Amino acid sequence: MENYKFLKKGLFESLSSFQEKLNAKVHEGWKVVNFTNDHNSLIVLLERVK
């Protein structure tokens, strides 16, 4: 069974802070499936198979 999650960089969040948050999710077993931007905000789609 797959689980999906969106991770969005906040407007005032620094890029290094977002990278730390993303790396923490990857260490939890999440995998980046896709990413896009929405009006200067980065959105990442994560997937984890259980």
C-alpha positions in Angstrom: 0.0 0.0 0.0 1.4 3.4 -1.0 1.0 6.5 1.1 1.5 10.0 -0.4 2.3 13.3 1.2 2.8 16.9 -0.1 5.6 18.9 1.5 5.4 22.7 0.8 8.1 25.2 1.4 6.6 28.1 3.3 6.8 31.6 1.9 9.2 32.9 4.6 11.0 29.5 5.2 14.7 29.5 4.2 15.8 27.0 1.6 18.2 25.3 4.1 15.4 24.8 6.6 13.2 23.2 3.9 16.1 21.0 2.8 16.5 19.8 6.4 12.8 19.0 6.6 12.9 17.1 3.3 16.0 15.1 4.3 14.3 14.1 7.5 11.3 12.8 5.6 13.7 10.8 3.3 15.3 9.3 6.3 11.8 8.2 7.5 11.4 6.2 4.3 9.7 8.7 2.1 10.8 9.0 -1.6 10.5 12.1 -3.8 8.1 11.3 -6.7 7.8 14.8 -8.2 8.2 18.5 -7.5 6.9 21.8 -8.8 6.7 25.4 -7.9 3.6 27.5 -7.3 4.1 31.3 -7.2 7.6 31.1 -5.6 6.7 28.2 -3.3 8.2 24.8 -3.8 5.9 21.7 -3.5 7.3 18.2 -3.3 5.2 15.0 -3.7 6.5 12.2 -1.4 5.6 8.5 -1.6 6.2 5.7 1.0 5.3 2.0 0.4 4.2 0.2 3.5 
